[in-house]
Amino acid sequence: MSASGQLPVRTEQDVVLARQAARQAAVACGLRLVDQTKLITAASELARNAVVYGGGGTMSWSTVRDGMRQGVRLEFVDQGPGIADIEQALTDGWTSGNGMGLGLSGSRRLVAAFELESTPGKGTRVAITKWA
């Protein structure tokens, strides 16, 4: 797998492909199995959010370095309705749909770095990093 890439996330099948790409990037980077699982779980949630709430978008991945550390960075971008209240959206149990309300907050707990930017009416960008 390439050290970086991008794929569309517009359908449930794309969510599966996003998980597979995240797994391949995690393995290539040398993440331990438990960290691979955490990254893939977060990627699955964020890809599904892009499809369900954002109307589809993209996932990009890259290998990142910080000194001697190497990791995987995933970024999910959509041009959906955006998130009006980010603090509320990151609250455990809060959901704008039929889920359990653990997607964003749960994803944040699974990774080392979590960035969320959203503008109502313009879309959302979520970037996550997991270090080996």
MODELLER restraints for C-alpha pairs under 7 A, 6 or more apart:
rsr = mdl.restraints
at = mdl.atoms
rsr.add(forms.Gaussian(group=physical.xy_distance, feature=features.Distance(at['CA:1:A'], at['CA:24:A']), mean=6.58, stdev=0.5))
rsr.add(forms.Gaussian(group=physical.xy_distance, feature=features.Distance(at['CA:1:A'], at['CA:25:A']), mean=6.93, stdev=0.5))
rsr.add(forms.Gaussian(group=physical.xy_distance, feature=features.Distance(at['CA:3:A'], at['CA:62:A']), mean=5.50, stdev=0.5))
rsr.add(forms.Gaussian(group=physical.xy_distance, feature=features.Distance(at['CA:3:A'], at['CA:63:A']), mean=5.50, stdev=0.5))
rsr.add(forms.Gaussian(group=physical.xy_distance, feature=features.Distance(at['CA:4:A'], at['CA:61:A']), mean=5.17, stdev=0.5))
rsr.add(forms.Gaussian(group=physical.xy_distance, feature=features.Distance(at['CA:4:A'], at['CA:62:A']), mean=4.07, stdev=0.5))
rsr.add(forms.Gaussian(group=physical.xy_distance, feature=features.Distance(at['CA:4:A'], at['CA:63:A']), mean=6.53, stdev=0.5))
rsr.add(forms.Gaussian(group=physical.xy_distance, feature=features.Distance(at['CA:5:A'], at['CA:60:A']), mean=5.52, stdev=0.5))
rsr.add(forms.Gaussian(group=physical.xy_distance, feature=features.Distance(at['CA:5:A'], at['CA:61:A']), mean=5.47, stdev=0.5))
rsr.add(forms.Gaussian(group=physical.xy_distance, feature=features.Distance(at['CA:5:A'], at['CA:62:A']), mean=6.73, stdev=0.5))
rsr.add(forms.Gaussian(group=physical.xy_distance, feature=features.Distance(at['CA:6:A'], at['CA:58:A']), mean=6.83, stdev=0.5))
rsr.add(forms.Gaussian(group=physical.xy_distance, feature=features.Distance(at['CA:6:A'], at['CA:59:A']), mean=5.58, stdev=0.5))
rsr.add(forms.Gaussian(group=physical.xy_distance, feature=features.Distance(at['CA:6:A'], at['CA:60:A']), mean=4.05, stdev=0.5))
rsr.add(forms.Gaussian(group=physical.xy_distance, feature=features.Distance(at['CA:6:A'], at['CA:61:A']), mean=6.37, stdev=0.5))
rsr.add(forms.Gaussian(group=physical.xy_distance, feature=features.Distance(at['CA:7:A'], at['CA:58:A']), mean=5.67, stdev=0.5))
rsr.add(forms.Gaussian(group=physical.xy_distance, feature=features.Distance(at['CA:7:A'], at['CA:59:A']), mean=5.49, stdev=0.5))
rsr.add(forms.Gaussian(group=physical.xy_distance, feature=features.Distance(at['CA:7:A'], at['CA:60:A']), mean=6.42, stdev=0.5))
rsr.add(forms.Gaussian(group=physical.xy_distance, feature=features.Distance(at['CA:8:A'], at['CA:14:A']), mean=6.74, stdev=0.5))
rsr.add(forms.Gaussian(group=physical.xy_distance, feature=features.Distance(at['CA:8:A'], at['CA:57:A']), mean=5.91, stdev=0.5))
rsr.add(forms.Gaussian(group=physical.xy_distance, feature=features.Distance(at['CA:8:A'], at['CA:58:A']), mean=4.35, stdev=0.5))
rsr.add(forms.Gaussian(group=physical.xy_distance, feature=features.Distance(at['CA:8:A'], at['CA:59:A']), mean=6.29, stdev=0.5))
rsr.add(forms.Gaussian(group=physical.xy_distance, feature=features.Distance(at['CA:9:A'], at['CA:15:A']), mean=6.08, stdev=0.5))
rsr.add(forms.Gaussian(group=physical.xy_distance, feature=features.Distance(at['CA:9:A'], at['CA:47:A']), mean=6.34, stdev=0.5))
rsr.add(forms.Gaussian(group=physical.xy_distance, feature=features.Distance(at['CA:9:A'], at['CA:50:A']), mean=6.98, stdev=0.5))
rsr.add(forms.Gaussian(group=physical.xy_distance, feature=features.Distance(at['CA:9:A'], at['CA:51:A']), mean=6.32, stdev=0.5))
rsr.add(forms.Gaussian(group=physical.xy_distance, feature=features.Distance(at['CA:9:A'], at['CA:56:A']), mean=5.51, stdev=0.5))
rsr.add(forms.Gaussian(group=physical.xy_distance, feature=features.Distance(at['CA:9:A'], at['CA:57:A']), mean=5.22, stdev=0.5))
rsr.add(forms.Gaussian(group=physical.xy_distance, feature=features.Distance(at['CA:9:A'], at['CA:58:A']), mean=5.17, stdev=0.5))
rsr.add(forms.Gaussian(group=physical.xy_distance, feature=features.Distance(at['CA:9:A'], at['CA:59:A']), mean=6.59, stdev=0.5))
rsr.add(forms.Gaussian(group=physical.xy_distance, feature=features.Distance(at['CA:10:A'], at['CA:51:A']), mean=5.26, stdev=0.5))
rsr.add(forms.Gaussian(group=physical.xy_distance, feature=features.Distance(at['CA:10:A'], at['CA:55:A']), mean=6.95, stdev=0.5))
rsr.add(forms.Gaussian(group=physical.xy_distance, feature=features.Distance(at['CA:10:A'], at['CA:56:A']), mean=4.06, stdev=0.5))
rsr.add(forms.Gaussian(group=physical.xy_distance, feature=features.Distance(at['CA:10:A'], at['CA:57:A']), mean=6.07, stdev=0.5))
rsr.add(forms.Gaussian(group=physical.xy_distance, feature=features.Distance(at['CA:11:A'], at['CA:51:A']), mean=6.25, stdev=0.5))
rsr.add(forms.Gaussian(group=physical.xy_distance, feature=features.Distance(at['CA:15:A'], at['CA:44:A']), mean=6.29, stdev=0.5))
rsr.add(forms.Gaussian(group=physical.xy_distance, feature=features.Distance(at['CA:15:A'], at['CA:47:A']), mean=5.55, stdev=0.5))
rsr.add(forms.Gaussian(group=physical.xy_distance, feature=features.Distance(at['CA:15:A'], at['CA:48:A']), mean=6.08, stdev=0.5))
rsr.add(forms.Gaussian(group=physical.xy_distance, feature=features.Distance(at['CA:18:A'], at['CA:47:A']), mean=6.89, stdev=0.5))
rsr.add(forms.Gaussian(group=physical.xy_distance, feature=features.Distance(at['CA:19:A'], at['CA:40:A']), mean=5.58, stdev=0.5))
rsr.add(forms.Gaussian(group=physical.xy_distance, feature=features.Distance(at['CA:19:A'], at['CA:43:A']), mean=6.17, stdev=0.5))
rsr.add(forms.Gaussian(group=physical.xy_distance, feature=features.Distance(at['CA:19:A'], at['CA:44:A']), mean=5.70, stdev=0.5))
rsr.add(forms.Gaussian(group=physical.xy_distance, feature=features.Distance(at['CA:22:A'], at['CA:40:A']), mean=5.78, stdev=0.5))
rsr.add(forms.Gaussian(group=physical.xy_distance, feature=features.Distance(at['CA:22:A'], at['CA:43:A']), mean=6.82, stdev=0.5))
rsr.add(forms.Gaussian(group=physical.xy_distance, feature=features.Distance(at['CA:23:A'], at['CA:36:A']), mean=6.40, stdev=0.5))
rsr.add(forms.Gaussian(group=physical.xy_distance, feature=features.Distance(at['CA:23:A'], at['CA:40:A']), mean=6.06, stdev=0.5))
rsr.add(forms.Gaussian(group=physical.xy_distance, feature=features.Distance(at['CA:25:A'], at['CA:72:A']), mean=6.71, stdev=0.5))
rsr.add(forms.Gaussian(group=physical.xy_distance, feature=features.Distance(at['CA:26:A'], at['CA:36:A']), mean=5.62, stdev=0.5))
rsr.add(forms.Gaussian(group=physical.xy_distance, feature=features.Distance(at['CA:26:A'], at['CA:72:A']), mean=6.38, stdev=0.5))
rsr.add(forms.Gaussian(group=physical.xy_distance, feature=features.Distance(at['CA:29:A'], at['CA:63:A']), mean=6.97, stdev=0.5))
rsr.add(forms.Gaussian(group=physical.xy_distance, feature=features.Distance(at['CA:29:A'], at['CA:70:A']), mean=6.80, stdev=0.5))
rsr.add(forms.Gaussian(group=physical.xy_distance, feature=features.Distance(at['CA:29:A'], at['CA:71:A']), mean=6.20, stdev=0.5))
rsr.add(forms.Gaussian(group=physical.xy_distance, feature=features.Distance(at['CA:29:A'], at['CA:72:A']), mean=6.81, stdev=0.5))
rsr.add(forms.Gaussian(group=physical.xy_distance, feature=features.Distance(at['CA:29:A'], at['CA:132:A']), mean=6.91, stdev=0.5))
rsr.add(forms.Gaussian(group=physical.xy_distance, feature=features.Distance(at['CA:30:A'], at['CA:132:A']), mean=6.00, stdev=0.5))
rsr.add(forms.Gaussian(group=physical.xy_distance, feature=features.Distance(at['CA:31:A'], at['CA:132:A']), mean=4.52, stdev=0.5))
rsr.add(forms.Gaussian(group=physical.xy_distance, feature=features.Distance(at['CA:32:A'], at['CA:132:A']), mean=6.93, stdev=0.5))
rsr.add(forms.Gaussian(group=physical.xy_distance, feature=features.Distance(at['CA:38:A'], at['CA:110:A']), mean=5.39, stdev=0.5))
rsr.add(forms.Gaussian(group=physical.xy_distance, feature=features.Distance(at['CA:39:A'], at['CA:110:A']), mean=6.79, stdev=0.5))
rsr.add(forms.Gaussian(group=physical.xy_distance, feature=features.Distance(at['CA:39:A'], at['CA:111:A']), mean=6.64, stdev=0.5))
rsr.add(forms.Gaussian(group=physical.xy_distance, feature=features.Distance(at['CA:39:A'], at['CA:130:A']), mean=6.66, stdev=0.5))
rsr.add(forms.Gaussian(group=physical.xy_distance, feature=features.Distance(at['CA:42:A'], at['CA:107:A']), mean=4.52, stdev=0.5))
rsr.add(forms.Gaussian(group=physical.xy_distance, feature=features.Distance(at['CA:42:A'], at['CA:110:A']), mean=6.56, stdev=0.5))
rsr.add(forms.Gaussian(group=physical.xy_distance, feature=features.Distance(at['CA:45:A'], at['CA:103:A']), mean=5.60, stdev=0.5))
rsr.add(forms.Gaussian(group=physical.xy_distance, feature=features.Distance(at['CA:46:A'], at['CA:76:A']), mean=6.89, stdev=0.5))
rsr.add(forms.Gaussian(group=physical.xy_distance, feature=features.Distance(at['CA:47:A'], at['CA:76:A']), mean=6.86, stdev=0.5))
rsr.add(forms.Gaussian(group=physical.xy_distance, feature=features.Distance(at['CA:50:A'], at['CA:56:A']), mean=5.15, stdev=0.5))
rsr.add(forms.Gaussian(group=physical.xy_distance, feature=features.Distance(at['CA:50:A'], at['CA:57:A']), mean=5.88, stdev=0.5))
rsr.add(forms.Gaussian(group=physical.xy_distance, feature=features.Distance(at['CA:50:A'], at['CA:78:A']), mean=5.98, stdev=0.5))
rsr.add(forms.Gaussian(group=physical.xy_distance, feature=features.Distance(at['CA:51:A'], at['CA:57:A']), mean=6.92, stdev=0.5))
rsr.add(forms.Gaussian(group=physical.xy_distance, feature=features.Distance(at['CA:53:A'], at['CA:80:A']), mean=6.88, stdev=0.5))
rsr.add(forms.Gaussian(group=physical.xy_distance, feature=features.Distance(at['CA:54:A'], at['CA:78:A']), mean=5.46, stdev=0.5))
rsr.add(forms.Gaussian(group=physical.xy_distance, feature=features.Distance(at['CA:54:A'], at['CA:79:A']), mean=6.28, stdev=0.5))
rsr.add(forms.Gaussian(group=physical.xy_distance, feature=features.Distance(at['CA:54:A'], at['CA:80:A']), mean=3.93, stdev=0.5))
rsr.add(forms.Gaussian(group=physical.xy_distance, feature=features.Distance(at['CA:54:A'], at['CA:81:A']), mean=6.43, stdev=0.5))
rsr.add(forms.Gaussian(group=physical.xy_distance, feature=features.Distance(at['CA:54:A'], at['CA:123:A']), mean=6.95, stdev=0.5))
rsr.add(forms.Gaussian(group=physical.xy_distance, feature=features.Distance(at['CA:55:A'], at['CA:80:A']), mean=5.65, stdev=0.5))
rsr.add(forms.Gaussian(group=physical.xy_distance, feature=features.Distance(at['CA:56:A'], at['CA:78:A']), mean=6.00, stdev=0.5))
rsr.add(forms.Gaussian(group=physical.xy_distance, feature=features.Distance(at['CA:57:A'], at['CA:77:A']), mean=5.45, stdev=0.5))
rsr.add(forms.Gaussian(group=physical.xy_distance, feature=features.Distance(at['CA:57:A'], at['CA:78:A']), mean=4.17, stdev=0.5))
rsr.add(forms.Gaussian(group=physical.xy_distance, feature=features.Distance(at['CA:57:A'], at['CA:79:A']), mean=6.86, stdev=0.5))
rsr.add(forms.Gaussian(group=physical.xy_distance, feature=features.Distance(at['CA:58:A'], at['CA:76:A']), mean=5.66, stdev=0.5))
rsr.add(forms.Gaussian(group=physical.xy_distance, feature=features.Distance(at['CA:58:A'], at['CA:77:A']), mean=5.41, stdev=0.5))
rsr.add(forms.Gaussian(group=physical.xy_distance, feature=features.Distance(at['CA:58:A'], at['CA:78:A']), mean=6.61, stdev=0.5))
rsr.add(forms.Gaussian(group=physical.xy_distance, feature=features.Distance(at['CA:59:A'], at['CA:74:A']), mean=6.77, stdev=0.5))
rsr.add(forms.Gaussian(group=physical.xy_distance, feature=features.Distance(at['CA:59:A'], at['CA:75:A']), mean=5.47, stdev=0.5))
rsr.add(forms.Gaussian(group=physical.xy_distance, feature=features.Distance(at['CA:59:A'], at['CA:76:A']), mean=4.54, stdev=0.5))
rsr.add(forms.Gaussian(group=physical.xy_distance, feature=features.Distance(at['CA:59:A'], at['CA:77:A']), mean=6.66, stdev=0.5))
rsr.add(forms.Gaussian(group=physical.xy_distance, feature=features.Distance(at['CA:60:A'], at['CA:74:A']), mean=5.65, stdev=0.5))
rsr.add(forms.Gaussian(group=physical.xy_distance, feature=features.Distance(at['CA:60:A'], at['CA:75:A']), mean=5.18, stdev=0.5))
rsr.add(forms.Gaussian(group=physical.xy_distance, feature=features.Distance(at['CA:60:A'], at['CA:76:A']), mean=6.66, stdev=0.5))
rsr.add(forms.Gaussian(group=physical.xy_distance, feature=features.Distance(at['CA:61:A'], at['CA:72:A']), mean=6.98, stdev=0.5))
rsr.add(forms.Gaussian(group=physical.xy_distance, feature=features.Distance(at['CA:61:A'], at['CA:73:A']), mean=5.59, stdev=0.5))
rsr.add(forms.Gaussian(group=physical.xy_distance, feature=features.Distance(at['CA:61:A'], at['CA:74:A']), mean=4.47, stdev=0.5))
rsr.add(forms.Gaussian(group=physical.xy_distance, feature=features.Distance(at['CA:61:A'], at['CA:75:A']), mean=6.40, stdev=0.5))
rsr.add(forms.Gaussian(group=physical.xy_distance, feature=features.Distance(at['CA:62:A'], at['CA:72:A']), mean=5.85, stdev=0.5))
rsr.add(forms.Gaussian(group=physical.xy_distance, feature=features.Distance(at['CA:62:A'], at['CA:73:A']), mean=5.37, stdev=0.5))
rsr.add(forms.Gaussian(group=physical.xy_distance, feature=features.Distance(at['CA:62:A'], at['CA:74:A']), mean=6.71, stdev=0.5))
rsr.add(forms.Gaussian(group=physical.xy_distance, feature=features.Distance(at['CA:63:A'], at['CA:70:A']), mean=6.98, stdev=0.5))
rsr.add(forms.Gaussian(group=physical.xy_distance, feature=features.Distance(at['CA:63:A'], at['CA:71:A']), mean=5.72, stdev=0.5))
rsr.add(forms.Gaussian(group=physical.xy_distance, feature=features.Distance(at['CA:63:A'], at['CA:72:A']), mean=4.76, stdev=0.5))
rsr.add(forms.Gaussian(group=physical.xy_distance, feature=features.Distance(at['CA:63:A'], at['CA:73:A']), mean=6.29, stdev=0.5))
rsr.add(forms.Gaussian(group=physical.xy_distance, feature=features.Distance(at['CA:64:A'], at['CA:70:A']), mean=5.71, stdev=0.5))
rsr.add(forms.Gaussian(group=physical.xy_distance, feature=features.Distance(at['CA:64:A'], at['CA:71:A']), mean=5.19, stdev=0.5))
rsr.add(forms.Gaussian(group=physical.xy_distance, feature=features.Distance(at['CA:64:A'], at['CA:72:A']), mean=5.86, stdev=0.5))
rsr.add(forms.Gaussian(group=physical.xy_distance, feature=features.Distance(at['CA:64:A'], at['CA:73:A']), mean=6.52, stdev=0.5))
rsr.add(forms.Gaussian(group=physical.xy_distance, feature=features.Distance(at['CA:65:A'], at['CA:71:A']), mean=6.28, stdev=0.5))
rsr.add(forms.Gaussian(group=physical.xy_distance, feature=features.Distance(at['CA:69:A'], at['CA:131:A']), mean=6.77, stdev=0.5))
rsr.add(forms.Gaussian(group=physical.xy_distance, feature=features.Distance(at['CA:69:A'], at['CA:132:A']), mean=6.78, stdev=0.5))
rsr.add(forms.Gaussian(group=physical.xy_distance, feature=features.Distance(at['CA:70:A'], at['CA:131:A']), mean=5.91, stdev=0.5))
rsr.add(forms.Gaussian(group=physical.xy_distance, feature=features.Distance(at['CA:70:A'], at['CA:132:A']), mean=5.78, stdev=0.5))
rsr.add(forms.Gaussian(group=physical.xy_distance, feature=features.Distance(at['CA:71:A'], at['CA:129:A']), mean=6.74, stdev=0.5))
rsr.add(forms.Gaussian(group=physical.xy_distance, feature=features.Distance(at['CA:71:A'], at['CA:130:A']), mean=5.49, stdev=0.5))
rsr.add(forms.Gaussian(group=physical.xy_distance, feature=features.Distance(at['CA:71:A'], at['CA:131:A']), mean=4.02, stdev=0.5))
rsr.add(forms.Gaussian(group=physical.xy_distance, feature=features.Distance(at['CA:71:A'], at['CA:132:A']), mean=5.34, stdev=0.5))
rsr.add(forms.Gaussian(group=physical.xy_distance, feature=features.Distance(at['CA:72:A'], at['CA:129:A']), mean=5.56, stdev=0.5))
rsr.add(forms.Gaussian(group=physical.xy_distance, feature=features.Distance(at['CA:72:A'], at['CA:130:A']), mean=5.50, stdev=0.5))
rsr.add(forms.Gaussian(group=physical.xy_distance, feature=features.Distance(at['CA:72:A'], at['CA:131:A']), mean=6.53, stdev=0.5))
rsr.add(forms.Gaussian(group=physical.xy_distance, feature=features.Distance(at['CA:73:A'], at['CA:127:A']), mean=6.90, stdev=0.5))
rsr.add(forms.Gaussian(group=physical.xy_distance, feature=features.Distance(at['CA:73:A'], at['CA:128:A']), mean=5.57, stdev=0.5))
rsr.add(forms.Gaussian(group=physical.xy_distance, feature=features.Distance(at['CA:73:A'], at['CA:129:A']), mean=4.31, stdev=0.5))
rsr.add(forms.Gaussian(group=physical.xy_distance, feature=features.Distance(at['CA:73:A'], at['CA:130:A']), mean=6.68, stdev=0.5))
rsr.add(forms.Gaussian(group=physical.xy_distance, feature=features.Distance(at['CA:74:A'], at['CA:127:A']), mean=5.58, stdev=0.5))
rsr.add(forms.Gaussian(group=physical.xy_distance, feature=features.Distance(at['CA:74:A'], at['CA:128:A']), mean=5.34, stdev=0.5))
rsr.add(forms.Gaussian(group=physical.xy_distance, feature=features.Distance(at['CA:74:A'], at['CA:129:A']), mean=6.46, stdev=0.5))
rsr.add(forms.Gaussian(group=physical.xy_distance, feature=features.Distance(at['CA:75:A'], at['CA:125:A']), mean=7.00, stdev=0.5))
rsr.add(forms.Gaussian(group=physical.xy_distance, feature=features.Distance(at['CA:75:A'], at['CA:126:A']), mean=5.66, stdev=0.5))
rsr.add(forms.Gaussian(group=physical.xy_distance, feature=features.Distance(at['CA:75:A'], at['CA:127:A']), mean=4.19, stdev=0.5))
rsr.add(forms.Gaussian(group=physical.xy_distance, feature=features.Distance(at['CA:75:A'], at['CA:128:A']), mean=6.45, stdev=0.5))
rsr.add(forms.Gaussian(group=physical.xy_distance, feature=features.Distance(at['CA:76:A'], at['CA:125:A']), mean=5.59, stdev=0.5))
rsr.add(forms.Gaussian(group=physical.xy_distance, feature=features.Distance(at['CA:76:A'], at['CA:126:A']), mean=5.20, stdev=0.5))
rsr.add(forms.Gaussian(group=physical.xy_distance, feature=features.Distance(at['CA:76:A'], at['CA:127:A']), mean=6.31, stdev=0.5))
rsr.add(forms.Gaussian(group=physical.xy_distance, feature=features.Distance(at['CA:77:A'], at['CA:124:A']), mean=5.75, stdev=0.5))
rsr.add(forms.Gaussian(group=physical.xy_distance, feature=features.Distance(at['CA:77:A'], at['CA:125:A']), mean=4.44, stdev=0.5))
rsr.add(forms.Gaussian(group=physical.xy_distance, feature=features.Distance(at['CA:77:A'], at['CA:126:A']), mean=6.61, stdev=0.5))
rsr.add(forms.Gaussian(group=physical.xy_distance, feature=features.Distance(at['CA:78:A'], at['CA:123:A']), mean=5.32, stdev=0.5))
rsr.add(forms.Gaussian(group=physical.xy_distance, feature=features.Distance(at['CA:78:A'], at['CA:124:A']), mean=5.46, stdev=0.5))
rsr.add(forms.Gaussian(group=physical.xy_distance, feature=features.Distance(at['CA:78:A'], at['CA:125:A']), mean=6.66, stdev=0.5))
rsr.add(forms.Gaussian(group=physical.xy_distance, feature=features.Distance(at['CA:79:A'], at['CA:122:A']), mean=5.47, stdev=0.5))
rsr.add(forms.Gaussian(group=physical.xy_distance, feature=features.Distance(at['CA:79:A'], at['CA:123:A']), mean=3.92, stdev=0.5))
rsr.add(forms.Gaussian(group=physical.xy_distance, feature=features.Distance(at['CA:79:A'], at['CA:124:A']), mean=6.55, stdev=0.5))
rsr.add(forms.Gaussian(group=physical.xy_distance, feature=features.Distance(at['CA:80:A'], at['CA:121:A']), mean=6.78, stdev=0.5))
rsr.add(forms.Gaussian(group=physical.xy_distance, feature=features.Distance(at['CA:80:A'], at['CA:122:A']), mean=6.28, stdev=0.5))
rsr.add(forms.Gaussian(group=physical.xy_distance, feature=features.Distance(at['CA:80:A'], at['CA:123:A']), mean=4.50, stdev=0.5))
rsr.add(forms.Gaussian(group=physical.xy_distance, feature=features.Distance(at['CA:80:A'], at['CA:124:A']), mean=7.00, stdev=0.5))
rsr.add(forms.Gaussian(group=physical.xy_distance, feature=features.Distance(at['CA:81:A'], at['CA:120:A']), mean=5.57, stdev=0.5))
rsr.add(forms.Gaussian(group=physical.xy_distance, feature=features.Distance(at['CA:81:A'], at['CA:121:A']), mean=4.52, stdev=0.5))
rsr.add(forms.Gaussian(group=physical.xy_distance, feature=features.Distance(at['CA:81:A'], at['CA:122:A']), mean=6.10, stdev=0.5))
rsr.add(forms.Gaussian(group=physical.xy_distance, feature=features.Distance(at['CA:81:A'], at['CA:123:A']), mean=5.54, stdev=0.5))
rsr.add(forms.Gaussian(group=physical.xy_distance, feature=features.Distance(at['CA:82:A'], at['CA:118:A']), mean=5.34, stdev=0.5))
rsr.add(forms.Gaussian(group=physical.xy_distance, feature=features.Distance(at['CA:82:A'], at['CA:119:A']), mean=5.21, stdev=0.5))
rsr.add(forms.Gaussian(group=physical.xy_distance, feature=features.Distance(at['CA:82:A'], at['CA:120:A']), mean=4.23, stdev=0.5))
rsr.add(forms.Gaussian(group=physical.xy_distance, feature=features.Distance(at['CA:82:A'], at['CA:121:A']), mean=5.64, stdev=0.5))
rsr.add(forms.Gaussian(group=physical.xy_distance, feature=features.Distance(at['CA:82:A'], at['CA:122:A']), mean=5.96, stdev=0.5))
rsr.add(forms.Gaussian(group=physical.xy_distance, feature=features.Distance(at['CA:82:A'], at['CA:123:A']), mean=4.25, stdev=0.5))
rsr.add(forms.Gaussian(group=physical.xy_distance, feature=features.Distance(at['CA:82:A'], at['CA:124:A']), mean=5.33, stdev=0.5))
rsr.add(forms.Gaussian(group=physical.xy_distance, feature=features.Distance(at['CA:83:A'], at['CA:118:A']), mean=5.63, stdev=0.5))
rsr.add(forms.Gaussian(group=physical.xy_distance, feature=features.Distance(at['CA:83:A'], at['CA:119:A']), mean=6.42, stdev=0.5))
rsr.add(forms.Gaussian(group=physical.xy_distance, feature=features.Distance(at['CA:83:A'], at['CA:120:A']), mean=5.63, stdev=0.5))
rsr.add(forms.Gaussian(group=physical.xy_distance, feature=features.Distance(at['CA:84:A'], at['CA:120:A']), mean=5.54, stdev=0.5))
rsr.add(forms.Gaussian(group=physical.xy_distance, feature=features.Distance(at['CA:88:A'], at['CA:94:A']), mean=6.93, stdev=0.5))
rsr.add(forms.Gaussian(group=physical.xy_distance, feature=features.Distance(at['CA:90:A'], at['CA:104:A']), mean=5.73, stdev=0.5))
rsr.add(forms.Gaussian(group=physical.xy_distance, feature=features.Distance(at['CA:90:A'], at['CA:105:A']), mean=4.87, stdev=0.5))
rsr.add(forms.Gaussian(group=physical.xy_distance, feature=features.Distance(at['CA:91:A'], at['CA:105:A']), mean=6.33, stdev=0.5))
rsr.add(forms.Gaussian(group=physical.xy_distance, feature=features.Distance(at['CA:92:A'], at['CA:101:A']), mean=5.85, stdev=0.5))
rsr.add(forms.Gaussian(group=physical.xy_distance, feature=features.Distance(at['CA:92:A'], at['CA:102:A']), mean=5.57, stdev=0.5))
rsr.add(forms.Gaussian(group=physical.xy_distance, feature=features.Distance(at['CA:92:A'], at['CA:105:A']), mean=5.95, stdev=0.5))
rsr.add(forms.Gaussian(group=physical.xy_distance, feature=features.Distance(at['CA:93:A'], at['CA:100:A']), mean=6.04, stdev=0.5))
rsr.add(forms.Gaussian(group=physical.xy_distance, feature=features.Distance(at['CA:93:A'], at['CA:101:A']), mean=4.11, stdev=0.5))
rsr.add(forms.Gaussian(group=physical.xy_distance, feature=features.Distance(at['CA:93:A'], at['CA:102:A']), mean=6.01, stdev=0.5))
rsr.add(forms.Gaussian(group=physical.xy_distance, feature=features.Distance(at['CA:94:A'], at['CA:101:A']), mean=4.63, stdev=0.5))
rsr.add(forms.Gaussian(group=physical.xy_distance, feature=features.Distance(at['CA:95:A'], at['CA:101:A']), mean=4.42, stdev=0.5))
rsr.add(forms.Gaussian(group=physical.xy_distance, feature=features.Distance(at['CA:108:A'], at['CA:114:A']), mean=5.60, stdev=0.5))
rsr.add(forms.Gaussian(group=physical.xy_distance, feature=features.Distance(at['CA:111:A'], at['CA:128:A']), mean=6.51, stdev=0.5))
rsr.add(forms.Gaussian(group=physical.xy_distance, feature=features.Distance(at['CA:111:A'], at['CA:129:A']), mean=6.04, stdev=0.5))
rsr.add(forms.Gaussian(group=physical.xy_distance, feature=features.Distance(at['CA:111:A'], at['CA:130:A']), mean=5.20, stdev=0.5))
rsr.add(forms.Gaussian(group=physical.xy_distance, feature=features.Distance(at['CA:112:A'], at['CA:129:A']), mean=5.77, stdev=0.5))
rsr.add(forms.Gaussian(group=physical.xy_distance, feature=features.Distance(at['CA:112:A'], at['CA:130:A']), mean=5.26, stdev=0.5))
rsr.add(forms.Gaussian(group=physical.xy_distance, feature=features.Distance(at['CA:112:A'], at['CA:131:A']), mean=6.88, stdev=0.5))
rsr.add(forms.Gaussian(group=physical.xy_distance, feature=features.Distance(at['CA:113:A'], at['CA:128:A']), mean=5.42, stdev=0.5))
rsr.add(forms.Gaussian(group=physical.xy_distance, feature=features.Distance(at['CA:113:A'], at['CA:129:A']), mean=5.00, stdev=0.5))
rsr.add(forms.Gaussian(group=physical.xy_distance, feature=features.Distance(at['CA:113:A'], at['CA:130:A']), mean=6.95, stdev=0.5))
rsr.add(forms.Gaussian(group=physical.xy_distance, feature=features.Distance(at['CA:114:A'], at['CA:127:A']), mean=5.85, stdev=0.5))
rsr.add(forms.Gaussian(group=physical.xy_distance, feature=features.Distance(at['CA:114:A'], at['CA:128:A']), mean=4.63, stdev=0.5))
rsr.add(forms.Gaussian(group=physical.xy_distance, feature=features.Distance(at['CA:114:A'], at['CA:129:A']), mean=6.77, stdev=0.5))
rsr.add(forms.Gaussian(group=physical.xy_distance, feature=features.Distance(at['CA:115:A'], at['CA:126:A']), mean=5.50, stdev=0.5))
rsr.add(forms.Gaussian(group=physical.xy_distance, feature=features.Distance(at['CA:115:A'], at['CA:127:A']), mean=5.07, stdev=0.5))
rsr.add(forms.Gaussian(group=physical.xy_distance, feature=features.Distance(at['CA:115:A'], at['CA:128:A']), mean=6.43, stdev=0.5))
rsr.add(forms.Gaussian(group=physical.xy_distance, feature=features.Distance(at['CA:116:A'], at['CA:125:A']), mean=5.80, stdev=0.5))
rsr.add(forms.Gaussian(group=physical.xy_distance, feature=features.Distance(at['CA:116:A'], at['CA:126:A']), mean=4.50, stdev=0.5))
rsr.add(forms.Gaussian(group=physical.xy_distance, feature=features.Distance(at['CA:116:A'], at['CA:127:A']), mean=6.62, stdev=0.5))
rsr.add(forms.Gaussian(group=physical.xy_distance, feature=features.Distance(at['CA:117:A'], at['CA:124:A']), mean=5.76, stdev=0.5))
rsr.add(forms.Gaussian(group=physical.xy_distance, feature=features.Distance(at['CA:117:A'], at['CA:125:A']), mean=5.21, stdev=0.5))
rsr.add(forms.Gaussian(group=physical.xy_distance, feature=features.Distance(at['CA:117:A'], at['CA:126:A']), mean=6.47, stdev=0.5))
rsr.add(forms.Gaussian(group=physical.xy_distance, feature=features.Distance(at['CA:118:A'], at['CA:124:A']), mean=4.19, stdev=0.5))
rsr.add(forms.Gaussian(group=physical.xy_distance, feature=features.Distance(at['CA:118:A'], at['CA:125:A']), mean=6.24, stdev=0.5))
